[in-house]
Amino acid sequence: MNFVVPELAVPVEAFATALGIGLLIGMERERRPDSAAGLRTFALVAMLGCLFAMLGESSGVPWLLAVGLVVISVAMIASNFSTQQEEKYRGFTSEAAIVVTYALGAAVWFGHATVAVMLAIATTVLLYFKAELKQFSERMTPRDINSMLQLAVLSLVVLPILPSGNFGPYGAINPRQVWWMVVLISGLALAGYLALRIIGARHGAAVLGIFGGLASSTATTMMFSRHAAEHGHLVRMSAIVILIANVMVMIRLGIIAGIVAPGLVGPIAIVFACGVVPGVAMAAWGWKILNEAGDLPMPEVKNPTELKTAISFGLLYALVLLAAAWLQDVAGNSGLYIVALASGLTDADASVLSTLRMFNLDRVAAGDAVIAVTLALFANLVFKIGLVLSIGGRPLARQALPGLLAIGGGMGLGLALL
């Protein structure tokens, strides 16, 4: 039985959502003794935002919402003035959170409840992890900050001004789409790059393998092949780091496929999962070895957002697009497979992205696209096996090859299942 009058259902739901948002943010503030407001204050502010939004809409006076914000601001100023004798500066975080909470309450009334709840969760996370974010900021170097600024330039300055039309032979080159792929790859690589810089090697080989694979699995494989050659007692540990890094390649490319070509997520996920599972199993089997490692080297990963690096990847990606379009026109799908194998040797990202774009343009069927993506990863895996053999030598090969071959065999099995 519905006990809510129909005309009250929408307001009740809106105010209940606003109340929940206020309680969520206020709960985090309540646990901090230096906070200027707590659970009740934030709950009231959220409902006040919703109330002023409702009154402004119903009365046709939109500036009432601004009046509410002024009222809250005056109240905060008066509260701060009454405690001005305190010598310790407590910051402006709680006051900023109050303003955000008021705005989220108003957003709920205007029909943006889902977005408001998401922003409330994000706000609570930012408030809760104060110490961790402070440590993160303190560990940042000028080079790290420069990297993030460079990514902002790549995505917010360069990307919007590029044309979005198709140019060149076969209409294969779309400048804005090419640069969007540059931004996507650079952003993911930057996440791994910063994690390596900030977390370092002190948290163990597993973490190093994960973020090393996110930033550059090739660089990680090369570095730990050298490490194994120079430190014989750490051969098995180096093999597991290499294995984890190469598992991360499939996870990273799976995420990219989900963003770029959602229609291929299902079959690609099956193939990648068949490679990830044996790789994770082999890594778990040697987990105890990871805890016995001493100081570990850091992979020598280049800043992925440097303009030279970004342009180089963009040119490579455009070249692969042209080659794939031309060879497919000349030799059909076998031409696409040749490009995947050739370009995947040194850079699987460019090959996979070019295949996904051709699928989006309906130039390649789903099954052929999955085969091309898998071949690119096979080629890249073969290249890294060559690094292990040539740099790490037989001791590392005995430890690393079973896992790497298991990944390749798993992907082959996944492809066969399709």
C-alpha positions as CSV (number, residue, x, y, z in Angstrom):
1,M,0.0,0.0,0.0
2,N,1.4,3.4,-1.0
3,F,1.0,5.8,2.0
4,V,2.5,8.8,0.1
5,V,0.1,11.2,-1.7
6,P,0.9,11.1,-5.4
7,E,1.7,14.8,-5.7
8,L,4.1,14.5,-2.7
9,A,6.0,11.5,-4.1
10,V,8.5,13.6,-6.2
11,P,9.3,16.2,-3.4
12,V,9.6,13.5,-0.8
13,E,12.0,11.5,-3.0
14,A,14.1,14.6,-3.7
15,F,14.3,15.7,-0.1
16,A,15.2,12.2,1.0
17,T,18.0,12.1,-1.5
18,A,19.3,15.5,-0.5
19,L,19.1,14.4,3.2
20,G,21.1,11.2,2.3
21,I,23.8,13.3,0.5
22,G,24.1,15.7,3.5
23,L,24.3,12.8,6.0
24,L,27.0,11.1,3.8
25,I,29.3,14.1,3.7
26,G,28.4,15.2,7.2
27,M,29.4,11.7,8.6
28,E,32.9,12.2,7.3
29,R,33.1,15.7,8.7
30,E,31.7,14.6,12.1
31,R,34.7,12.4,12.7
32,R,37.1,15.3,12.5
33,P,37.3,17.4,15.7
34,D,38.6,20.5,13.8
35,S,35.7,20.5,11.4
36,A,33.5,23.7,11.4
37,A,30.3,21.6,10.9
38,G,29.1,18.1,11.4
39,L,26.4,15.6,10.6
40,R,23.4,17.7,11.4
41,T,24.7,20.8,9.7
42,F,25.5,19.1,6.4
43,A,22.1,17.3,6.4
44,L,20.3,20.6,6.9
45,V,22.4,22.4,4.3
46,A,21.6,19.8,1.7
47,M,17.9,20.0,2.4
48,L,18.1,23.8,2.4
49,G,19.6,23.7,-1.1
50,C,16.8,21.5,-2.2
51,L,14.2,23.7,-0.5
52,F,15.4,27.0,-2.1
53,A,15.6,25.3,-5.5
54,M,11.9,24.1,-5.1
55,L,10.8,27.6,-3.9
56,G,12.6,29.3,-6.7
57,E,11.1,27.1,-9.4
58,S,7.6,27.2,-8.0
59,S,7.6,31.0,-7.5
60,G,9.3,31.7,-10.8
61,V,12.1,33.6,-8.9
62,P,15.3,31.7,-9.8
63,W,17.5,34.1,-7.7
64,L,16.1,32.6,-4.5
65,L,18.7,29.9,-4.9
66,A,21.4,32.5,-4.8
67,V,19.8,34.1,-1.7
68,G,20.1,30.7,0.1
69,L,23.8,30.6,-0.8
70,V,24.2,34.1,0.5
71,V,22.5,33.1,3.8
72,I,24.8,30.2,4.2
73,S,27.9,32.3,3.4
74,V,26.9,34.9,6.0
75,A,26.3,32.2,8.6
76,M,29.8,30.8,7.9
77,I,31.4,34.2,8.1
78,A,29.7,34.9,11.4
79,S,30.8,31.5,12.7
80,N,34.4,32.1,11.7
81,F,34.3,35.6,13.2
82,S,33.2,34.3,16.6
83,T,36.2,31.9,16.7
84,Q,38.7,34.4,15.3
85,Q,40.6,34.4,18.6
86,E,41.8,30.9,17.9
87,E,45.4,31.0,16.7
88,K,45.4,27.7,14.9
89,Y,44.2,28.0,11.3
90,R,41.8,25.2,10.6
91,G,41.5,25.7,6.8
92,F,38.6,26.3,4.5
93,T,37.7,22.7,3.7
94,S,34.5,22.4,5.7
95,E,33.2,25.7,4.4
96,A,33.9,24.6,0.8
97,A,32.2,21.3,1.5
98,I,29.1,23.1,2.9
99,V,28.8,25.1,-0.3
100,V,29.1,22.0,-2.4
101,T,26.5,20.2,-0.3
102,Y,24.1,23.1,-0.8
103,A,24.6,23.0,-4.5
104,L,24.1,19.2,-4.6
105,G,20.8,19.5,-2.7
106,A,19.7,22.0,-5.4
107,A,20.8,19.7,-8.2
108,V,18.7,16.9,-6.8
109,W,15.6,19.1,-7.1
110,F,16.4,20.0,-10.7
111,G,16.4,16.3,-11.6
112,H,20.1,15.5,-11.4
113,A,19.9,13.1,-8.5
114,T,22.2,10.5,-10.0
115,V,24.9,13.0,-10.8
116,A,24.5,14.6,-7.3
117,V,24.9,11.3,-5.5
118,M,28.0,10.5,-7.6
119,L,29.5,13.9,-6.8
120,A,28.6,13.5,-3.1
121,I,30.5,10.2,-3.0
122,A,33.5,11.8,-4.8
123,T,33.4,14.7,-2.3
124,T,33.4,12.3,0.6
125,V,36.3,10.4,-0.8
126,L,38.3,13.6,-1.2
127,L,37.5,14.7,2.4
128,Y,38.3,11.2,3.9
129,F,41.6,10.7,2.2
130,K,43.1,14.0,3.4
131,A,46.4,12.5,4.7
132,E,46.9,10.3,1.7
133,L,46.3,13.1,-0.7
134,K,48.7,15.3,1.2
135,Q,51.4,12.6,1.1
136,F,50.7,12.2,-2.7
137,S,51.2,16.0,-3.2
138,E,54.4,16.0,-1.1
139,R,55.9,13.2,-3.2
140,M,55.2,14.9,-6.5
141,T,58.2,16.4,-8.2
142,P,58.2,19.3,-10.7
143,R,58.6,16.7,-13.4
144,D,55.5,14.8,-12.3
145,I,53.5,18.1,-12.2
146,N,54.8,19.0,-15.6
147,S,53.6,15.6,-16.9
148,M,50.1,16.3,-15.7
149,L,50.1,19.7,-17.2
150,Q,51.3,18.3,-20.5
151,L,48.4,15.8,-20.5
152,A,46.1,18.7,-19.9
153,V,47.6,20.5,-23.0
154,L,47.2,17.3,-25.1
155,S,43.6,16.8,-24.1
156,L,42.2,20.3,-23.5
157,V,44.2,22.5,-25.9
158,V,45.3,20.4,-28.9
159,L,42.4,17.9,-29.1
160,P,39.5,20.5,-29.5
161,I,41.2,22.4,-32.3
162,L,41.9,19.4,-34.6
163,P,39.5,18.7,-37.5
164,S,37.2,15.6,-37.2
165,G,36.9,14.8,-40.9
166,N,38.4,11.8,-42.6
167,F,41.5,12.6,-44.8
168,G,44.1,10.8,-46.8
169,P,44.0,7.6,-48.8
170,Y,40.9,5.5,-48.0
171,G,39.8,8.2,-45.6
172,A,41.8,6.4,-43.0
173,I,43.1,9.4,-41.1
174,N,40.8,11.4,-38.7
175,P,43.1,13.9,-36.9
176,R,40.9,14.4,-33.9
177,Q,40.3,10.7,-33.5
178,V,44.0,10.0,-33.9
179,W,44.8,12.5,-31.2
180,W,42.0,11.2,-29.0
181,M,43.8,7.8,-29.0
182,V,47.0,9.6,-28.1
183,V,45.3,11.2,-25.1
184,L,43.8,7.9,-24.1
185,I,47.0,6.0,-24.2
186,S,49.0,8.8,-22.7
187,G,46.5,9.1,-19.8
188,L,46.7,5.4,-18.9
189,A,50.4,5.3,-19.2
190,L,50.7,8.5,-17.1
191,A,48.7,6.8,-14.3
192,G,51.2,3.9,-14.3
193,Y,54.2,6.3,-14.6
194,L,53.1,8.4,-11.6
195,A,52.3,5.3,-9.6
196,L,55.8,4.0,-10.2
197,R,57.3,7.4,-9.3
198,I,55.3,7.8,-6.1
199,I,54.9,4.3,-4.8
200,G,58.3,3.2,-6.0
201,A,59.6,-0.3,-5.4
202,R,59.2,-0.4,-1.6
203,H,55.7,-2.0,-1.8
204,G,57.0,-5.2,-3.4
205,A,57.3,-6.7,-6.8
206,A,53.6,-7.3,-7.3
207,V,52.8,-3.7,-7.2
208,L,55.8,-2.9,-9.3
209,G,54.7,-5.4,-11.9
210,I,51.2,-4.0,-12.0
211,F,52.0,-0.4,-12.5
212,G,55.1,-1.2,-14.6
213,G,52.7,-3.1,-17.0
214,L,50.3,-0.2,-17.0
215,A,53.1,2.3,-17.8
216,S,55.2,0.1,-20.2
217,S,55.3,-3.6,-20.1
218,T,58.2,-3.6,-22.6
219,A,60.3,-1.3,-20.4
220,T,59.5,-3.5,-17.4
221,T,60.4,-6.7,-19.2
222,M,63.7,-5.2,-20.4
223,M,64.6,-3.8,-17.0
224,F,64.0,-7.0,-15.0
225,S,65.7,-9.1,-17.7
226,R,68.8,-7.0,-17.0
227,H,68.2,-7.3,-13.3
228,A,68.0,-11.1,-13.5
229,A,71.2,-11.2,-15.5
230,E,73.0,-9.1,-12.9
231,H,71.5,-10.7,-9.8
232,G,71.3,-14.5,-10.1
233,H,69.5,-15.0,-6.8
234,L,66.6,-12.8,-8.0
235,V,65.9,-14.6,-11.2
236,R,62.6,-16.1,-10.1
237,M,61.4,-12.9,-8.6
238,S,62.2,-11.0,-11.8
239,A,60.3,-13.6,-13.8
240,I,57.2,-13.0,-11.8
241,V,57.4,-9.3,-12.1
242,I,57.7,-9.7,-15.9
243,L,54.7,-12.1,-15.8
244,I,52.5,-9.7,-13.9
245,A,53.5,-6.8,-16.2
246,N,52.4,-8.8,-19.2
247,V,49.1,-9.7,-17.7
248,M,48.5,-6.0,-17.1
249,V,48.9,-5.4,-20.9
250,M,45.8,-7.5,-21.6
251,I,43.8,-5.8,-18.8
252,R,44.9,-2.3,-20.0
253,L,44.0,-3.1,-23.6
254,G,40.7,-4.6,-22.5
255,I,39.8,-1.3,-20.8
256,I,40.8,0.6,-23.9
257,A,38.6,-1.7,-26.1
258,G,35.7,-1.1,-23.8
259,I,36.1,2.6,-24.2
260,V,36.8,2.7,-28.0
261,A,34.8,-0.2,-29.3
262,P,32.1,-1.4,-26.8
263,G,30.7,-3.7,-29.4
264,L,33.8,-5.9,-29.2
265,V,34.1,-6.0,-25.4
266,G,32.5,-9.5,-25.1
267,P,34.7,-11.5,-27.5
268,I,37.9,-9.6,-26.6
269,A,37.1,-10.1,-22.9
270,I,36.9,-13.9,-23.5
271,V,40.2,-14.1,-25.3
272,F,42.0,-11.8,-22.8
273,A,40.5,-13.7,-19.8
274,C,41.8,-16.9,-21.2
275,G,45.3,-15.3,-21.2
276,V,44.9,-13.5,-17.9
277,V,43.8,-16.5,-15.9
278,P,46.9,-18.7,-16.5
279,G,49.1,-15.7,-16.1
280,V,47.6,-14.8,-12.7
281,A,47.7,-18.5,-11.7
282,M,51.4,-18.7,-12.5
283,A,52.0,-15.5,-10.5
284,A,50.1,-16.7,-7.5
285,W,52.0,-20.0,-7.6
286,G,55.2,-18.0,-7.0
287,W,53.7,-15.5,-4.6
288,K,56.0,-16.4,-1.7
289,I,59.0,-15.5,-3.8
290,L,57.8,-11.9,-4.1
291,N,58.1,-11.4,-0.3
292,E,61.7,-12.5,-0.3
293,A,63.0,-9.9,-2.7
294,G,65.3,-7.1,-1.6
295,D,65.5,-3.7,-3.2
296,L,64.1,-3.7,-6.7
297,P,65.0,-1.6,-9.7
298,M,62.6,0.9,-11.2
299,P,61.7,0.4,-14.9
300,E,63.1,3.2,-17.0
301,V,59.8,4.5,-18.3
302,K,59.7,7.7,-20.4
303,N,57.2,10.4,-19.6
304,P,54.2,9.4,-21.8
305,T,52.9,12.9,-22.0
306,E,56.0,14.6,-23.5
307,L,55.0,16.2,-26.8
308,K,57.7,14.2,-28.7
309,T,56.5,10.9,-27.3
310,A,52.8,11.8,-28.0
311,I,53.5,12.9,-31.6
312,S,55.6,9.8,-32.2
313,F,52.7,7.5,-31.1
314,G,50.3,9.6,-33.1
315,L,52.4,9.2,-36.2
316,L,52.8,5.5,-35.6
317,Y,49.1,5.0,-35.1
318,A,48.3,7.0,-38.3
319,L,50.9,5.0,-40.2
320,V,49.4,1.7,-39.0
321,L,45.9,2.9,-40.0
322,L,47.1,3.7,-43.5
323,A,48.9,0.4,-43.8
324,A,46.0,-1.6,-42.5
325,A,43.5,0.1,-44.9
326,W,45.8,-0.3,-47.9
327,L,46.8,-4.0,-47.2
328,Q,43.2,-4.9,-46.5
329,D,42.2,-3.4,-49.8
330,V,44.9,-5.3,-51.6
331,A,45.0,-8.6,-49.7
332,G,41.8,-8.6,-47.7
333,N,41.8,-9.7,-44.1
334,S,45.2,-11.4,-44.5
335,G,46.6,-7.9,-45.1
336,L,45.1,-6.7,-41.8
337,Y,46.7,-9.7,-40.0
338,I,50.1,-8.9,-41.5
339,V,49.9,-5.4,-40.2
340,A,48.8,-6.6,-36.8
341,L,51.8,-9.0,-36.6
342,A,54.3,-6.5,-37.9
343,S,53.2,-3.4,-35.8
344,G,52.4,-5.5,-32.7
345,L,56.1,-6.5,-32.4
346,T,57.1,-3.2,-31.0
347,D,53.8,-1.4,-30.1
348,A,50.6,-3.4,-29.5
349,D,48.7,-0.3,-28.6
350,A,48.8,1.3,-32.1
351,S,47.9,-2.0,-33.8
352,V,45.0,-2.7,-31.5
353,L,43.6,0.8,-31.7
354,S,43.8,0.8,-35.5
355,T,41.9,-2.5,-35.6
356,L,39.2,-1.1,-33.2
357,R,38.8,2.0,-35.4
358,M,38.3,0.0,-38.5
359,F,35.7,-2.1,-36.7
360,N,33.9,1.1,-35.7
361,L,33.9,2.2,-39.4
362,D,32.4,-1.2,-40.4
363,R,35.5,-2.0,-42.5
364,V,36.3,-5.1,-40.4
365,A,34.0,-7.8,-39.1
366,A,33.9,-8.5,-35.4
367,G,35.6,-11.9,-35.7
368,D,38.4,-10.5,-38.0
369,A,39.0,-7.6,-35.6
370,V,39.3,-10.0,-32.6
371,I,41.8,-12.1,-34.6
372,A,43.8,-9.1,-35.5
373,V,43.9,-7.8,-31.9
374,T,45.0,-11.2,-30.7
375,L,47.7,-11.5,-33.3
376,A,49.1,-8.1,-32.3
377,L,49.3,-9.3,-28.7
378,F,50.9,-12.5,-29.8
379,A,53.6,-10.6,-31.8
380,N,54.2,-8.3,-28.8
381,L,54.5,-11.3,-26.5
382,V,57.0,-12.9,-28.9
383,F,59.1,-9.7,-28.9
384,K,59.2,-9.7,-25.1
385,I,60.1,-13.4,-25.0
386,G,63.1,-12.4,-27.3
387,L,64.1,-9.8,-24.7
388,V,64.0,-12.4,-21.9
389,L,66.1,-14.8,-23.9
390,S,68.6,-12.3,-25.2
391,I,69.0,-10.2,-22.0
392,G,68.1,-12.4,-19.1
393,G,69.6,-15.6,-20.5
394,R,68.7,-19.2,-19.9
395,P,68.1,-18.9,-16.1
396,L,65.4,-16.2,-16.6
397,A,64.0,-18.0,-19.6
398,R,63.5,-21.2,-17.6
399,Q,61.4,-19.2,-15.0
400,A,59.6,-16.7,-17.2
401,L,58.9,-18.7,-20.4
402,P,56.3,-21.1,-18.9
403,G,54.2,-18.2,-17.7
404,L,54.5,-16.2,-20.9
405,L,53.8,-19.2,-23.0
406,A,50.8,-19.9,-20.8
407,I,49.5,-16.5,-21.5
408,G,50.0,-17.0,-25.2
409,G,48.4,-20.4,-25.1
410,G,45.5,-19.1,-23.2
411,M,44.8,-16.4,-25.7
412,G,45.0,-19.0,-28.5
413,L,42.5,-21.1,-26.6
414,G,40.2,-18.2,-26.2
415,L,40.4,-17.4,-29.9
416,A,39.5,-21.0,-30.7
417,L,36.5,-20.9,-28.4
418,L,35.1,-18.0,-30.5
